[in-house]
Amino acid sequence: MRCPFCDHLDTRVLDSRPVNDVRSIRRRRECAACSRRFTTFETVEEIPLIVVKKDGTREQFSRDKILRGLIRACEKRPVALETLQNIAEEIERDLRNTGLSEVGSDLIGEKVMERLIHVDEVAYVRFASVYRQFKDITVFLKELNQLLSKG
């Protein structure tokens, strides 16, 4: 690592600590030439994940967007925020593990519903009604009947 003060190439690590849920490492360093100390952060460089929406447009993947949808579906329900954060993290991990650089929004929606049905059935129906764009009550009742037949 090059010293930011004297441009010398020889520095030593004094201390290392994980930060940001162990997604980064903070290192305290000291230059061998000028003895000045500085901090560096080391993070994994992830390949950008692009979401292809139903209308064909593309946007960068956002775990926060999934979390907002989960929070909205679970509004006034007894579901902990930590549970929803874990679901969003699991979905992101699953998507990144596919090795694909582009994923369809339909895949993301299905992954959310797969997990939400086990957390809260009311939240599942709320999310499904928006995600599947129920046009009338018969489609809604069909989804409810499928849910009842599973339980």
N, C-alpha and C positions, 0 to 999 in steps of 0.2 A: 504494500500500500504506500503510495506516495504521500509525503508530508505536505499538508496544505500551506505550511509556513515557509519551509526552506527548499521544498521540492526534492528532498532526499528520498531514496527508494527503500531504505531500511527502517522499518518501524516494528515495534513489538506490541503484542496484545497484553494489556494489563488486567482486563476484566471483560467477561462476556455474559450477557443476560438475555433471555428470551423476552420479547415484547409482542404486543398485539396478538394474544392467544397463540403464542409460539409460531407465528407466521413470519416473524422477523427476529433478528439477533442484533442487539446493541453491543458494540465493542468499544471499549476505552483503549486508546493506543498512545504510545509514546515514541517520538522520533529518536533514533539512535544518534543523529548528528546534533540537533539543536535542543533536545530534551523537552520540547513542548508537547503538550498532550492535546488530543482531539478525540472526538467521538465519530464512529461510523455506524451505519445501519446496513444490514445485509438481509435482503428479502429474495424469495423465490420469484423468478420472472415467469408469470403465467401467460400462456397463449390466450389472446383475446377470444372470448366465446361470443358468437353472434347468434341472435335469435331471429328466425325467419317467421314473421307474423302471418296471419291468415290472408291478408291482402297482398303478401309478397314483399312488403317492406322489411328492412333489416335494421336492427338496433343492437347495441352492446348489451350483453346479459347483465342483469342487476339482481343480486340477491335481495336487496332492499325492496324491490318491486314485488317479489314473491312474498316477503314478510308483510308488506302493507296489505296485500290481498288476503293473507291468512288472518291478520289482525281484524280486518273488516268483516270477514266471515265469522270470526269468533267474538265479535262485539257482544258484550253483555252475556257471555258464556263463561263457565268456570274452567277456562283453559289458561295455564300460566304462559307468560310471555317467553320464558325460557324454552318451553316445549315448541313454540312456534319458531323461535330462532334455530333450534336444533333441526326442525323439519327443513327450513330454508337452507341450512348448511348441508344437510344430507342430500338434498336435491342438487345443489351446486356440485358437490363432490361426485355424485352419480353422473352428472352431465359431463364434467371434466374428465372422468374416467373412461368415457366412451371414446375419447381421442378425436372426436369430431370438432371441427372449428365452427360449424353451424348446426344449430338444432331448431326444430320447429316449435312454435309456441304451443301447439297441440300436445307435444310430448311433455312439456313442462306442466301444462294443466292436468294431464293424466297423472303425473307423478305427485302433484299436490293432492289430487283427489284420493289416490291410493293411500296416502298417509293420513289425510284428514278424516277419512271414514273410521279409522281406528281411534281417533282422538275425541271427536265429538260429531254425532250424527246430524245435529241441527246445523252446525257449521258446514258440514259436508254438503247438505242440501242447499244452503245459501250459496256456497261457492259454485256448486254444480249449476244452479239456476242462472248465474251470471256467465260462467264459463261456457256452458252449452247453449246459452241464449234461448231458454224455453220460450216458445212463442205463445203457448196457451196452457190452460190448466190440465189438459189431457196429457201433454208431454210431462208436465210436472208430476201428475199422479202416477204415470208410468214409472218414473224414477223412484218415487216413494214406494211403490209396490215392489220394485226390484230390491230396494233397501230392506223392506220388511221381510221379503222371502229369504234373504241372506241371514237375517237375525233370528 
